[in-house]
Amino acid sequence: MAASNSSDIRLATSAAIGDGSWRFAHESRDEVTGESVLEWVLRRNCALRPGQVLVAFGVLSAISLVIASGFWLVGATLVMPFTWLELVALAAALWVYARHATDRERLHLAGRTLVVECVNGARTDRTEFDTAWLRVEPKSDERSLIELSGQGRRVAVGRFVRPDLRSPLASELRRAVRAQRER
């Protein structure tokens, strides 16, 4: 699992239409309305994708079983059960890793609506905010998670962002929300 020090933001940076550039957001145009749409995708920094984890597990399992089989053939029969126990434990650890490798937070700002999707394992939480009532602020200090609140709902985002980048991300979110309110 990734610690906050190794977390990263994987985002496309593009020039904003109109007033400057976005550091963390990807800007596009809605095909139907022609409006500007901003999207922030905050992901866990994982070294291996789930498919790569499966291949690595297969290679490690094959090597372990070949070695254990050699010992079993020469009479060390207890090596094989411990090899299976090791492989079951490794499979469980890699399953937990792979299950959370695609965790992310996605913020989609279109028109006067900000949609926040938080994916954690198999669970997806989706919250919509009207930008007229939206507040963007740190939870407790400048390095804490970013809290989005409005209309009686609250969502904390920024888990996968380094603490030193949360404040600039919050500033960019505030600027984008302000720009959408003025349109």
mmCIF file of the C-alpha atoms, coordinates in Angstrom:
data_MODEL
# 
_entry.id   MODEL 
# 
loop_
_atom_site.group_PDB 
_atom_site.id 
_atom_site.type_symbol 
_atom_site.label_atom_id 
_atom_site.label_alt_id 
_atom_site.label_comp_id 
_atom_site.label_asym_id 
_atom_site.label_entity_id 
_atom_site.label_seq_id 
_atom_site.pdbx_PDB_ins_code 
_atom_site.Cartn_x 
_atom_site.Cartn_y 
_atom_site.Cartn_z 
_atom_site.occupancy 
_atom_site.B_iso_or_equiv 
_atom_site.pdbx_formal_charge 
_atom_site.auth_seq_id 
_atom_site.auth_comp_id 
_atom_site.auth_asym_id 
_atom_site.auth_atom_id 
_atom_site.pdbx_PDB_model_num 
ATOM 1   C CA . MET A 1 1   ? 0.000   0.000   0.000   1.00 0.00 ? 1   MET A CA 1 
ATOM 2   C CA . ALA A 1 2   ? 1.242   3.471   -0.720  1.00 0.00 ? 2   ALA A CA 1 
ATOM 3   C CA . ALA A 1 3   ? 2.127   5.785   2.122   1.00 0.00 ? 3   ALA A CA 1 
ATOM 4   C CA . SER A 1 4   ? 1.356   9.478   1.906   1.00 0.00 ? 4   SER A CA 1 
ATOM 5   C CA . ASN A 1 5   ? 5.032   10.246  1.204   1.00 0.00 ? 5   ASN A CA 1 
ATOM 6   C CA . SER A 1 6   ? 5.000   8.133   -1.924  1.00 0.00 ? 6   SER A CA 1 
ATOM 7   C CA . SER A 1 7   ? 1.564   9.234   -3.048  1.00 0.00 ? 7   SER A CA 1 
ATOM 8   C CA . ASP A 1 8   ? 1.420   11.172  -6.228  1.00 0.00 ? 8   ASP A CA 1 
ATOM 9   C CA . ILE A 1 9   ? -0.972  13.031  -8.467  1.00 0.00 ? 9   ILE A CA 1 
ATOM 10  C CA . ARG A 1 10  ? -1.188  11.595  -11.926 1.00 0.00 ? 10  ARG A CA 1 
ATOM 11  C CA . LEU A 1 11  ? -2.895  14.226  -13.970 1.00 0.00 ? 11  LEU A CA 1 
ATOM 12  C CA . ALA A 1 12  ? -2.682  15.712  -17.390 1.00 0.00 ? 12  ALA A CA 1 
ATOM 13  C CA . THR A 1 13  ? -1.844  19.382  -17.314 1.00 0.00 ? 13  THR A CA 1 
ATOM 14  C CA . SER A 1 14  ? -3.427  21.501  -19.984 1.00 0.00 ? 14  SER A CA 1 
ATOM 15  C CA . ALA A 1 15  ? -3.912  25.151  -20.721 1.00 0.00 ? 15  ALA A CA 1 
ATOM 16  C CA . ALA A 1 16  ? -7.154  26.530  -19.397 1.00 0.00 ? 16  ALA A CA 1 
ATOM 17  C CA . ILE A 1 17  ? -9.557  28.081  -21.809 1.00 0.00 ? 17  ILE A CA 1 
ATOM 18  C CA . GLY A 1 18  ? -9.587  31.722  -20.902 1.00 0.00 ? 18  GLY A CA 1 
ATOM 19  C CA . ASP A 1 19  ? -7.793  32.545  -17.675 1.00 0.00 ? 19  ASP A CA 1 
ATOM 20  C CA . GLY A 1 20  ? -4.410  30.856  -17.313 1.00 0.00 ? 20  GLY A CA 1 
ATOM 21  C CA . SER A 1 21  ? -3.395  27.264  -16.852 1.00 0.00 ? 21  SER A CA 1 
ATOM 22  C CA . TRP A 1 22  ? -4.368  24.474  -14.499 1.00 0.00 ? 22  TRP A CA 1 
ATOM 23  C CA . ARG A 1 23  ? -1.643  22.677  -12.606 1.00 0.00 ? 23  ARG A CA 1 
ATOM 24  C CA . PHE A 1 24  ? -3.631  19.610  -11.534 1.00 0.00 ? 24  PHE A CA 1 
ATOM 25  C CA . ALA A 1 25  ? -6.749  19.591  -13.719 1.00 0.00 ? 25  ALA A CA 1 
ATOM 26  C CA . HIS A 1 26  ? -7.426  18.329  -17.191 1.00 0.00 ? 26  HIS A CA 1 
ATOM 27  C CA . GLU A 1 27  ? -9.699  20.612  -19.186 1.00 0.00 ? 27  GLU A CA 1 
ATOM 28  C CA . SER A 1 28  ? -11.940 19.551  -22.055 1.00 0.00 ? 28  SER A CA 1 
ATOM 29  C CA . ARG A 1 29  ? -15.136 20.621  -23.770 1.00 0.00 ? 29  ARG A CA 1 
ATOM 30  C CA . ASP A 1 30  ? -18.514 18.974  -23.288 1.00 0.00 ? 30  ASP A CA 1 
ATOM 31  C CA . GLU A 1 31  ? -19.499 17.586  -26.696 1.00 0.00 ? 31  GLU A CA 1 
ATOM 32  C CA . VAL A 1 32  ? -23.187 18.423  -26.229 1.00 0.00 ? 32  VAL A CA 1 
ATOM 33  C CA . THR A 1 33  ? -23.132 21.865  -24.598 1.00 0.00 ? 33  THR A CA 1 
ATOM 34  C CA . GLY A 1 34  ? -19.681 23.045  -25.658 1.00 0.00 ? 34  GLY A CA 1 
ATOM 35  C CA . GLU A 1 35  ? -18.986 24.144  -22.058 1.00 0.00 ? 35  GLU A CA 1 
ATOM 36  C CA . SER A 1 36  ? -15.585 23.852  -20.442 1.00 0.00 ? 36  SER A CA 1 
ATOM 37  C CA . VAL A 1 37  ? -15.262 20.790  -18.186 1.00 0.00 ? 37  VAL A CA 1 
ATOM 38  C CA . LEU A 1 38  ? -12.523 20.377  -15.581 1.00 0.00 ? 38  LEU A CA 1 
ATOM 39  C CA . GLU A 1 39  ? -11.506 17.035  -14.147 1.00 0.00 ? 39  GLU A CA 1 
ATOM 40  C CA . TRP A 1 40  ? -9.086  16.138  -11.369 1.00 0.00 ? 40  TRP A CA 1 
ATOM 41  C CA . VAL A 1 41  ? -8.117  12.471  -10.978 1.00 0.00 ? 41  VAL A CA 1 
ATOM 42  C CA . LEU A 1 42  ? -6.176  11.762  -7.795  1.00 0.00 ? 42  LEU A CA 1 
ATOM 43  C CA . ARG A 1 43  ? -4.725  8.239   -7.743  1.00 0.00 ? 43  ARG A CA 1 
ATOM 44  C CA . ARG A 1 44  ? -2.635  6.047   -5.516  1.00 0.00 ? 44  ARG A CA 1 
ATOM 45  C CA . ASN A 1 45  ? 0.983   5.805   -6.675  1.00 0.00 ? 45  ASN A CA 1 
ATOM 46  C CA . CYS A 1 46  ? 1.356   2.074   -7.318  1.00 0.00 ? 46  CYS A CA 1 
ATOM 47  C CA . ALA A 1 47  ? 4.437   0.465   -8.804  1.00 0.00 ? 47  ALA A CA 1 
ATOM 48  C CA . LEU A 1 48  ? 2.515   -2.455  -10.307 1.00 0.00 ? 48  LEU A CA 1 
ATOM 49  C CA . ARG A 1 49  ? -0.851  -2.714  -12.008 1.00 0.00 ? 49  ARG A CA 1 
ATOM 50  C CA . PRO A 1 50  ? -3.078  -5.636  -10.941 1.00 0.00 ? 50  PRO A CA 1 
ATOM 51  C CA . GLY A 1 51  ? -2.155  -7.631  -14.089 1.00 0.00 ? 51  GLY A CA 1 
ATOM 52  C CA . GLN A 1 52  ? 1.537   -7.221  -13.361 1.00 0.00 ? 52  GLN A CA 1 
ATOM 53  C CA . VAL A 1 53  ? 0.949   -8.379  -9.775  1.00 0.00 ? 53  VAL A CA 1 
ATOM 54  C CA . LEU A 1 54  ? -0.675  -11.551 -11.122 1.00 0.00 ? 54  LEU A CA 1 
ATOM 55  C CA . VAL A 1 55  ? 2.293   -12.281 -13.406 1.00 0.00 ? 55  VAL A CA 1 
ATOM 56  C CA . ALA A 1 56  ? 4.777   -11.668 -10.557 1.00 0.00 ? 56  ALA A CA 1 
ATOM 57  C CA . PHE A 1 57  ? 2.794   -14.004 -8.289  1.00 0.00 ? 57  PHE A CA 1 
ATOM 58  C CA . GLY A 1 58  ? 2.759   -16.699 -10.974 1.00 0.00 ? 58  GLY A CA 1 
ATOM 59  C CA . VAL A 1 59  ? 6.535   -16.499 -11.452 1.00 0.00 ? 59  VAL A CA 1 
ATOM 60  C CA . LEU A 1 60  ? 7.221   -16.524 -7.691  1.00 0.00 ? 60  LEU A CA 1 
ATOM 61  C CA . SER A 1 61  ? 4.837   -19.453 -7.200  1.00 0.00 ? 61  SER A CA 1 
ATOM 62  C CA . ALA A 1 62  ? 6.438   -21.493 -9.968  1.00 0.00 ? 62  ALA A CA 1 
ATOM 63  C CA . ILE A 1 63  ? 9.942   -20.937 -8.593  1.00 0.00 ? 63  ILE A CA 1 
ATOM 64  C CA . SER A 1 64  ? 8.885   -21.796 -5.017  1.00 0.00 ? 64  SER A CA 1 
ATOM 65  C CA . LEU A 1 65  ? 7.051   -24.939 -6.108  1.00 0.00 ? 65  LEU A CA 1 
ATOM 66  C CA . VAL A 1 66  ? 9.994   -26.166 -8.228  1.00 0.00 ? 66  VAL A CA 1 
ATOM 67  C CA . ILE A 1 67  ? 12.378  -25.731 -5.290  1.00 0.00 ? 67  ILE A CA 1 
ATOM 68  C CA . ALA A 1 68  ? 9.941   -27.335 -2.829  1.00 0.00 ? 68  ALA A CA 1 
ATOM 69  C CA . SER A 1 69  ? 9.374   -30.253 -5.219  1.00 0.00 ? 69  SER A CA 1 
ATOM 70  C CA . GLY A 1 70  ? 13.119  -30.866 -5.358  1.00 0.00 ? 70  GLY A CA 1 
ATOM 71  C CA . PHE A 1 71  ? 13.283  -31.033 -1.573  1.00 0.00 ? 71  PHE A CA 1 
ATOM 72  C CA . TRP A 1 72  ? 10.194  -33.245 -1.438  1.00 0.00 ? 72  TRP A CA 1 
ATOM 73  C CA . LEU A 1 73  ? 11.765  -35.701 -3.920  1.00 0.00 ? 73  LEU A CA 1 
ATOM 74  C CA . VAL A 1 74  ? 14.871  -36.089 -1.741  1.00 0.00 ? 74  VAL A CA 1 
ATOM 75  C CA . GLY A 1 75  ? 12.783  -36.778 1.362   1.00 0.00 ? 75  GLY A CA 1 
ATOM 76  C CA . ALA A 1 76  ? 12.222  -33.378 3.011   1.00 0.00 ? 76  ALA A CA 1 
ATOM 77  C CA . THR A 1 77  ? 8.445   -33.718 2.901   1.00 0.00 ? 77  THR A CA 1 
ATOM 78  C CA . LEU A 1 78  ? 7.677   -30.862 5.297   1.00 0.00 ? 78  LEU A CA 1 
ATOM 79  C CA . VAL A 1 79  ? 9.004   -28.274 2.847   1.00 0.00 ? 79  VAL A CA 1 
ATOM 80  C CA . MET A 1 80  ? 5.975   -28.618 0.543   1.00 0.00 ? 80  MET A CA 1 
ATOM 81  C CA . PRO A 1 81  ? 3.261   -27.760 3.147   1.00 0.00 ? 81  PRO A CA 1 
ATOM 82  C CA . PHE A 1 82  ? 5.233   -24.708 4.280   1.00 0.00 ? 82  PHE A CA 1 
ATOM 83  C CA . THR A 1 83  ? 5.665   -23.637 0.646   1.00 0.00 ? 83  THR A CA 1 
ATOM 84  C CA . TRP A 1 84  ? 1.892   -23.830 0.137   1.00 0.00 ? 84  TRP A CA 1 
ATOM 85  C CA . LEU A 1 85  ? 1.354   -21.857 3.354   1.00 0.00 ? 85  LEU A CA 1 
ATOM 86  C CA . GLU A 1 86  ? 3.823   -19.225 2.114   1.00 0.00 ? 86  GLU A CA 1 
ATOM 87  C CA . LEU A 1 87  ? 2.060   -18.984 -1.263  1.00 0.00 ? 87  LEU A CA 1 
ATOM 88  C CA . VAL A 1 88  ? -1.377  -18.620 0.371   1.00 0.00 ? 88  VAL A CA 1 
ATOM 89  C CA . ALA A 1 89  ? -0.066  -15.793 2.580   1.00 0.00 ? 89  ALA A CA 1 
ATOM 90  C CA . LEU A 1 90  ? 1.587   -14.106 -0.418  1.00 0.00 ? 90  LEU A CA 1 
ATOM 91  C CA . ALA A 1 91  ? -1.621  -14.458 -2.462  1.00 0.00 ? 91  ALA A CA 1 
ATOM 92  C CA . ALA A 1 92  ? -3.640  -12.823 0.321   1.00 0.00 ? 92  ALA A CA 1 
ATOM 93  C CA . ALA A 1 93  ? -1.202  -9.889  0.579   1.00 0.00 ? 93  ALA A CA 1 
ATOM 94  C CA . LEU A 1 94  ? -1.108  -9.384  -3.197  1.00 0.00 ? 94  LEU A CA 1 
ATOM 95  C CA . TRP A 1 95  ? -4.909  -9.610  -3.408  1.00 0.00 ? 95  TRP A CA 1 
ATOM 96  C CA . VAL A 1 96  ? -5.242  -6.765  -0.876  1.00 0.00 ? 96  VAL A CA 1 
ATOM 97  C CA . TYR A 1 97  ? -2.644  -4.756  -2.818  1.00 0.00 ? 97  TYR A CA 1 
ATOM 98  C CA . ALA A 1 98  ? -4.334  -5.356  -6.190  1.00 0.00 ? 98  ALA A CA 1 
ATOM 99  C CA . ARG A 1 99  ? -7.783  -4.590  -4.789  1.00 0.00 ? 99  ARG A CA 1 
ATOM 100 C CA . HIS A 1 100 ? -6.656  -1.113  -3.742  1.00 0.00 ? 100 HIS A CA 1 
ATOM 101 C CA . ALA A 1 101 ? -4.227  -0.401  -6.601  1.00 0.00 ? 101 ALA A CA 1 
ATOM 102 C CA . THR A 1 102 ? -6.980  1.361   -8.549  1.00 0.00 ? 102 THR A CA 1 
ATOM 103 C CA . ASP A 1 103 ? -8.279  3.481   -5.645  1.00 0.00 ? 103 ASP A CA 1 
ATOM 104 C CA . ARG A 1 104 ? -8.840  7.079   -6.725  1.00 0.00 ? 104 ARG A CA 1 
ATOM 105 C CA . GLU A 1 105 ? -10.697 10.311  -6.181  1.00 0.00 ? 105 GLU A CA 1 
ATOM 106 C CA . ARG A 1 106 ? -12.237 11.940  -9.258  1.00 0.00 ? 106 ARG A CA 1 
ATOM 107 C CA . LEU A 1 107 ? -13.595 15.487  -9.223  1.00 0.00 ? 107 LEU A CA 1 
ATOM 108 C CA . HIS A 1 108 ? -15.616 16.542  -12.276 1.00 0.00 ? 108 HIS A CA 1 
ATOM 109 C CA . LEU A 1 109 ? -16.632 20.196  -12.574 1.00 0.00 ? 109 LEU A CA 1 
ATOM 110 C CA . ALA A 1 110 ? -19.142 20.933  -15.323 1.00 0.00 ? 110 ALA A CA 1 
ATOM 111 C CA . GLY A 1 111 ? -21.453 23.902  -15.343 1.00 0.00 ? 111 GLY A CA 1 
ATOM 112 C CA . ARG A 1 112 ? -22.537 24.647  -11.796 1.00 0.00 ? 112 ARG A CA 1 
ATOM 113 C CA . THR A 1 113 ? -22.057 21.080  -10.532 1.00 0.00 ? 113 THR A CA 1 
ATOM 114 C CA . LEU A 1 114 ? -19.036 19.426  -8.945  1.00 0.00 ? 114 LEU A CA 1 
ATOM 115 C CA . VAL A 1 115 ? -19.248 15.632  -8.833  1.00 0.00 ? 115 VAL A CA 1 
ATOM 116 C CA . VAL A 1 116 ? -16.863 13.847  -6.451  1.00 0.00 ? 116 VAL A CA 1 
ATOM 117 C CA . GLU A 1 117 ? -16.321 10.098  -6.869  1.00 0.00 ? 117 GLU A CA 1 
ATOM 118 C CA . CYS A 1 118 ? -14.219 8.275   -4.278  1.00 0.00 ? 118 CYS A CA 1 
ATOM 119 C CA . VAL A 1 119 ? -13.272 4.691   -5.209  1.00 0.00 ? 119 VAL A CA 1 
ATOM 120 C CA . ASN A 1 120 ? -11.926 2.513   -2.388  1.00 0.00 ? 120 ASN A CA 1 
ATOM 121 C CA . GLY A 1 121 ? -11.642 -1.146  -3.348  1.00 0.00 ? 121 GLY A CA 1 
ATOM 122 C CA . ALA A 1 122 ? -15.023 -2.292  -4.651  1.00 0.00 ? 122 ALA A CA 1 
ATOM 123 C CA . ARG A 1 123 ? -16.860 0.642   -3.031  1.00 0.00 ? 123 ARG A CA 1 
ATOM 124 C CA . THR A 1 124 ? -17.615 3.860   -4.910  1.00 0.00 ? 124 THR A CA 1 
ATOM 125 C CA . ASP A 1 125 ? -19.061 6.921   -3.173  1.00 0.00 ? 125 ASP A CA 1 
ATOM 126 C CA . ARG A 1 126 ? -20.509 9.673   -5.373  1.00 0.00 ? 126 ARG A CA 1 
ATOM 127 C CA . THR A 1 127 ? -21.437 13.131  -4.100  1.00 0.00 ? 127 THR A CA 1 
ATOM 128 C CA . GLU A 1 128 ? -22.724 16.118  -6.090  1.00 0.00 ? 128 GLU A CA 1 
ATOM 129 C CA . PHE A 1 129 ? -22.333 19.737  -5.034  1.00 0.00 ? 129 PHE A CA 1 
ATOM 130 C CA . ASP A 1 130 ? -23.867 22.901  -6.420  1.00 0.00 ? 130 ASP A CA 1 
ATOM 131 C CA . THR A 1 131 ? -20.934 25.315  -6.851  1.00 0.00 ? 131 THR A CA 1 
ATOM 132 C CA . ALA A 1 132 ? -23.054 28.194  -5.518  1.00 0.00 ? 132 ALA A CA 1 
ATOM 133 C CA . TRP A 1 133 ? -22.963 26.594  -2.049  1.00 0.00 ? 133 TRP A CA 1 
ATOM 134 C CA . LEU A 1 134 ? -19.616 24.814  -2.200  1.00 0.00 ? 134 LEU A CA 1 
ATOM 135 C CA . ARG A 1 135 ? -16.823 25.539  0.278   1.00 0.00 ? 135 ARG A CA 1 
ATOM 136 C CA . VAL A 1 136 ? -13.260 24.273  -0.245  1.00 0.00 ? 136 VAL A CA 1 
ATOM 137 C CA . GLU A 1 137 ? -11.065 24.320  2.854   1.00 0.00 ? 137 GLU A CA 1 
ATOM 138 C CA . PRO A 1 138 ? -8.450  22.260  4.689   1.00 0.00 ? 138 PRO A CA 1 
ATOM 139 C CA . LYS A 1 139 ? -9.895  19.981  7.384   1.00 0.00 ? 139 LYS A CA 1 
ATOM 140 C CA . SER A 1 140 ? -7.663  21.325  10.152  1.00 0.00 ? 140 SER A CA 1 
ATOM 141 C CA . ASP A 1 141 ? -4.401  22.799  8.820   1.00 0.00 ? 141 ASP A CA 1 
ATOM 142 C CA . GLU A 1 142 ? -2.694  23.480  5.493   1.00 0.00 ? 142 GLU A CA 1 
ATOM 143 C CA . ARG A 1 143 ? -1.304  19.920  5.209   1.00 0.00 ? 143 ARG A CA 1 
ATOM 144 C CA . SER A 1 144 ? -4.541  18.108  6.091   1.00 0.00 ? 144 SER A CA 1 
ATOM 145 C CA . LEU A 1 145 ? -7.068  16.670  3.663   1.00 0.00 ? 145 LEU A CA 1 
ATOM 146 C CA . ILE A 1 146 ? -9.177  19.077  1.608   1.00 0.00 ? 146 ILE A CA 1 
ATOM 147 C CA . GLU A 1 147 ? -12.778 19.250  2.783   1.00 0.00 ? 147 GLU A CA 1 
ATOM 148 C CA . LEU A 1 148 ? -15.520 20.003  0.268   1.00 0.00 ? 148 LEU A CA 1 
ATOM 149 C CA . SER A 1 149 ? -18.781 20.991  1.940   1.00 0.00 ? 149 SER A CA 1 
ATOM 150 C CA . GLY A 1 150 ? -22.129 22.404  0.983   1.00 0.00 ? 150 GLY A CA 1 
ATOM 151 C CA . GLN A 1 151 ? -25.848 21.726  1.267   1.00 0.00 ? 151 GLN A CA 1 
ATOM 152 C CA . GLY A 1 152 ? -25.309 19.596  4.382   1.00 0.00 ? 152 GLY A CA 1 
ATOM 153 C CA . ARG A 1 153 ? -22.797 17.237  2.745   1.00 0.00 ? 153 ARG A CA 1 
ATOM 154 C CA . ARG A 1 154 ? -19.074 16.894  3.387   1.00 0.00 ? 154 ARG A CA 1 
ATOM 155 C CA . VAL A 1 155 ? -16.362 15.000  1.509   1.00 0.00 ? 155 VAL A CA 1 
ATOM 156 C CA . ALA A 1 156 ? -12.650 14.894  2.308   1.00 0.00 ? 156 ALA A CA 1 
ATOM 157 C CA . VAL A 1 157 ? -10.355 14.519  -0.716  1.00 0.00 ? 157 VAL A CA 1 
ATOM 158 C CA . GLY A 1 158 ? -6.604  14.491  -1.247  1.00 0.00 ? 158 GLY A CA 1 
ATOM 159 C CA . ARG A 1 159 ? -5.660  11.155  0.310   1.00 0.00 ? 159 ARG A CA 1 
ATOM 160 C CA . PHE A 1 160 ? -3.426  10.331  -2.647  1.00 0.00 ? 160 PHE A CA 1 
ATOM 161 C CA . VAL A 1 161 ? -1.804  13.767  -2.818  1.00 0.00 ? 161 VAL A CA 1 
ATOM 162 C CA . ARG A 1 162 ? 1.416   14.602  -1.030  1.00 0.00 ? 162 ARG A CA 1 
ATOM 163 C CA . PRO A 1 163 ? 0.675   16.870  1.967   1.00 0.00 ? 163 PRO A CA 1 
ATOM 164 C CA . ASP A 1 164 ? 2.760   19.709  0.519   1.00 0.00 ? 164 ASP A CA 1 
ATOM 165 C CA . LEU A 1 165 ? 0.625   19.701  -2.669  1.00 0.00 ? 165 LEU A CA 1 
ATOM 166 C CA . ARG A 1 166 ? -2.764  19.777  -0.928  1.00 0.00 ? 166 ARG A CA 1 
ATOM 167 C CA . SER A 1 167 ? -2.760  23.531  -0.380  1.00 0.00 ? 167 SER A CA 1 
ATOM 168 C CA . PRO A 1 168 ? -2.028  24.346  -4.062  1.00 0.00 ? 168 PRO A CA 1 
ATOM 169 C CA . LEU A 1 169 ? -4.671  21.795  -5.104  1.00 0.00 ? 169 LEU A CA 1 
ATOM 170 C CA . ALA A 1 170 ? -7.237  23.421  -2.771  1.00 0.00 ? 170 ALA A CA 1 
ATOM 171 C CA . SER A 1 171 ? -6.370  26.848  -4.221  1.00 0.00 ? 171 SER A CA 1 
ATOM 172 C CA . GLU A 1 172 ? -6.870  25.536  -7.740  1.00 0.00 ? 172 GLU A CA 1 
ATOM 173 C CA . LEU A 1 173 ? -10.227 24.003  -6.789  1.00 0.00 ? 173 LEU A CA 1 
ATOM 174 C CA . ARG A 1 174 ? -11.341 27.308  -5.237  1.00 0.00 ? 174 ARG A CA 1 
ATOM 175 C CA . ARG A 1 175 ? -10.271 29.218  -8.367  1.00 0.00 ? 175 ARG A CA 1 
ATOM 176 C CA . ALA A 1 176 ? -12.130 26.785  -10.652 1.00 0.00 ? 176 ALA A CA 1 
ATOM 177 C CA . VAL A 1 177 ? -15.305 26.912  -8.533  1.00 0.00 ? 177 VAL A CA 1 
ATOM 178 C CA . ARG A 1 178 ? -15.158 30.720  -8.440  1.00 0.00 ? 178 ARG A CA 1 
ATOM 179 C CA . ALA A 1 179 ? -14.735 30.833  -12.230 1.00 0.00 ? 179 ALA A CA 1 
ATOM 180 C CA . GLN A 1 180 ? -17.772 28.564  -12.704 1.00 0.00 ? 180 GLN A CA 1 
ATOM 181 C CA . ARG A 1 181 ? -19.893 30.718  -10.375 1.00 0.00 ? 181 ARG A CA 1 
ATOM 182 C CA . GLU A 1 182 ? -19.105 33.814  -12.445 1.00 0.00 ? 182 GLU A CA 1 
ATOM 183 C CA . ARG A 1 183 ? -20.235 32.245  -15.717 1.00 0.00 ? 183 ARG A CA 1 
# 
